[in-house]
Amino acid sequence: MPDVIVYGTSSCPYCIRARMMLDKKGVNYKYIGLDETPERRGEMETRANGRTSVPQIFIDDRHIGGFDDMAELDIDDELNPLLGIA
């Protein structure tokens, strides 16, 4: 399975939805909570080409975007192959 990283905050409903989607698919992912580690926000923004909103989702080194972007990939049947799900 690929490495999946989600940057988010505890109060963000889209962060919660992104994590729920990945949990439902049985995907292991690393969650980086910016509430607990605000010093990592700059890292997220750099990796996300300046995007400052959360969540920011990465599959391997590919920037997926936010929850809406991930949901669109799922609707288009493009997410599961990226996640290594048959």
Secondary structure, DSSP 8 states (H G I E B T S, - for coil): ---EEEEE-TT-HHHHHHHHHHHHTT---EEEETTT-GGGHHHHHHHTTT--SS-EEEETTEEEESHHHHHHHHHTT-HHHHHT--
